[in-house]
């Protein structure tokens, strides 16, 4: 029993005519007739018979039809699996992320994804949110891992990954080291390192103005690596997302009153069909066990 024989038989059942079935299968009618006769010989009974110009499916043919359809369907699915596997050999996948998204969460995930999908050539690009959204729309990125204090435009859909609180980062020996947690009022009058790229910067600065909290910027930078270096150099403390702190020498305390946190999401263009590598990446994002904050915090 061969697949083309099964396909020809099912086509005749569907079209009710050898000629129309042959045309649909792009084969000559004599070749189709011969293949089906060979299939009937292997089975040992007729599957079809003619009544004038009509083609009638026999009782055995009716019983065999769903089983043969299942064989053809399963073969098609197996072919799809094989084709997708071949497509994933050296398949490119471009993912974007914001500079403020810390590596503490993503590094472990990306390492695991790379180990399980050696055939995917993964490129991770770092850029600010507006640039990432532009590249998504231009089909230069398949997805981006981002955070925004405002909903993304309607052109994009997002899936939540994790939430993280903001902490106060400072060097050893700082006055904050004696505290278990830091209020915004505690920071008043202290030098701080201003993270210009922080997506919540204007919100935090607005709360500081409302509460008359005076901060003195000892250093301003839009580079996350410089923030921690300047903190360690003693130029001031910094407000930072918990998982963005990478230096073991930097001390942190939870920021409370008001507590601040952000949501990190995976964004893609709404309605755009995912490539096989992107599908695998999203499946891995769903399955990954993301780190949790030490204690629950309220939304800013």
N, C-alpha and C positions, 0 to 999 in steps of 0.2 A: 504494500500500500504506500503510494507516494503522495506528497503534498499536492502536486499539480492535479492528480486524479481527484483528490478530495475537493479541491477548489473548483474543478470543472463540474463535478456532480452538484455541489451546492449552488453554483451559478445557474445550472439548468433548473433546479428546484425554485430558485428565485424568479427567473425570467419565464419559465414555462415553455421554453423553446430552445432547441439546440442552436438554431441560427443566431438568435439574440444573445444567448449565453456565450457562443463562440466569439461574437463581436465584442462583448464586454470583456472577455478574457484575452482578446487580441490573439486568437489562434484560429486555425482553419476548422471548419465543421467536421471534416473527416478525422482530423487529429483528435478533436474532442471526443467524438464518438468512439474512436479506438481506445482512448485512455479510459473512458467510463466502462467499456466492455471488459477491459483488462481488470479494472477494479472489481467488477461483478464476478469475474472468473476467480479472483483471489478470495472473495467472500463466499462464493458458491451459490449465489442466488441473484435474481434480478433486482435492481434498485429502481429502474425506470422501465416503462413500456409505452408504446405509441398506441393511441386510439385515433386513427385518421391523422389529422394534423395536430392533434393534441398530444402532449407528453404528460403521462400520469405517473406519479410517484407511487411505488408499490408499498404494501404494508411494511415490509422490511425496510424499505427506503425511508419511510416516515419514522420508524424506530431508530434508524441509524443516523438520521440527519442531525439531531441535537448533539450527539456524541462526536460526529465528524466536525461539526461547527466548533465544538469545544477544542478539539485537536488543533484546528486552524487558528483559533484565537490564542491559545497558549503558545503556539509556535510564533505568532506575531509578537506577543509580549516578550518571549525569549529573544527574538531578533532585536526588539527595542532595547532590551537590557544590554545586549552585546554592542549595539551601535552606540549607546550612551557611554559605555565603557571605553570604546575606541575614541569617542569625542573628548573624553576626559584626559586622554594621553596628551600631555603638554597643553592642556586647555588653559587659556588665560582667564584670570579673574581679578578685576580691579576694584578695590574697596577703599573708601575714603574715611578719614577720621579727623576730628578737630584736634588742634594742639592741646586743648585743655582736657581732653580725655586721657586720664592717666594710664600708664602701661600695666599697673598692678593687676587690673582686671583682665585686660586684653592679651597680655603676653602668654599666660597659661592657656587661654582658649586658642590663640593662633598656633601655638606650638603643637597642641593636640590635633587641631584640624590639619596641619601640615603633615603630621606623622601618619594620619589615617588616609590622606589623599595626596600621595606623592606625585600623581600625574597632573595636579593642578598647579599652574604657575601663578601664585598669589602675589599681587603687588598691593601694598598699603600706602596710600598717599595721604599726607597731612596738609590740611588747609582750613581756613576759617569757614564758618557755616555758609555764608552767601556764596562763596566760591564752590563749595561742595554741592550745593543745590543746583548751581548753574551747570556743573559737570554731569550731574545726574540727568538733568533735562537734555543735555547734549549727547547723552549715551556714551560719555567718556568714563563713567563709573557705573557699576551695576547696583551698588548700595553704599550707604555711608552710615557710620556710627556717630551719632551727634547728640547734642543736648541744647535745648532752647527754652527760655522762659515763656515763650509764646507758642501757640499751635503752629505747626508747619503749614505752608500754603496748601490749598486743596489739590494741587497737582501731585502731591506726595502722600503716601501712606506710611505709617510707622508702626513698629512693633516694640513694646517695652522690653528692655533687657534687665536693667537693675536700677535701683535708686541709691544715691550716696549722699551722706551729710557733709556739710562743710565743717572744717576744723580750723583752729588757730595754730599756725606753725611758727616755731620760735627756736632759738639756739639754746644749748645747755646753759644753765646759770641765769636764765631770764626769770623775771618775777612771776611769770605765768606758770613756771615749773612747780610752784607750791600749790597750785590750784588743781582740782579734779576736773573742773569745767570752767569755761570762760564766758562771761556775759559780754554783750556789746559795751555796756557801761565800763567794764573792767579795762577795755582797750583804749578808752579816752585818754588823750595826752601822751600816748606812746608812739614812737616812730614805727612806721610800717612800710612794707614793700608793696607797691601798688601793681597788681596784676591787670594790665590794660586789656588783655585778651579775654578776661573772665566774662562769660555771658550773663552772670548775675551781678556784675560790678555796679551798674547803675541802680539796681534794686537795693543792694547793701548800702551804697553811698547815700541813697535817698532816706533810708531808715536812720542812718547816722545823723543826717541833717535834722530829721524830725526829732530825734532824741538828744540833739545837741552834743553828740559825741564828736570830739575833736581828734582828728588823726593827722599825723605829720608824715608825709611821704618822704622817706629817706632815699628811696630809689623807685623809679618807674620803668617797667619793661613789659613787652608783649611776648617775651620768651619764657616758657615755663622752666627751662633748665636754669636760667639766670635767677629766677625767683628764689629757689632753694639755696643757690650759692650766695646770694646777697643776704638771705636770712642767716645763714651760717657765718657770714662775715660780720654780723652784728649791726646791719643797717636797719633792722626792724623786724616785726613779725609780719605774717601774711595770712589772709583768708584763703584757704585752699580746699578743693574737693578731697575727701578722705583718701581715695585711691590714686590721687595724683602725686602724693608724697612718696618719693623713691629713695631719698637719702636716709639711712639709718641714724645719722647724726642729728637730723631734724626732729625736734620734739613736737608733739601735737596734743591738743586738748579739744574736746567737743565745744562748738560754739552754741551757746544757748541764749535764750531771752534776747532776741528771738532766735529759735533754731532755724537753720537754713539747710535745704537739701535740693537736689536736682534729680531729674529722671534722664537716664541715658537710653536712647532708642536706636533701632536699626531702621533707616529710611530708604525707600525706593520710589521710583516713579509709579504712580497709580495706574493699573491696567496694563503695564508693560510685561510681556512674557519673560519669565526668568530663564536664563540659560541653565544647562545641567550643573555647571559648577556653582552658580548662584543658588540653585535649589539645595545642593548639598550644604552650602554655607548657612543658609537659613535653617535647615534641619539641625545643624550642629549648634547654632545659636539657641534654638529651643531646648535642646537636650543638655546644654552646658549648665553646670551648677555654679552660679555666680556667687561671689563672696557677699556676705550680708554685713550690714553695719552692726556694731557692737550692741547698740540699743536703738529702739524705734525713735524716730524724731518726727516732728510735725512739719507740714509743708509750709515753706516761707510764703 
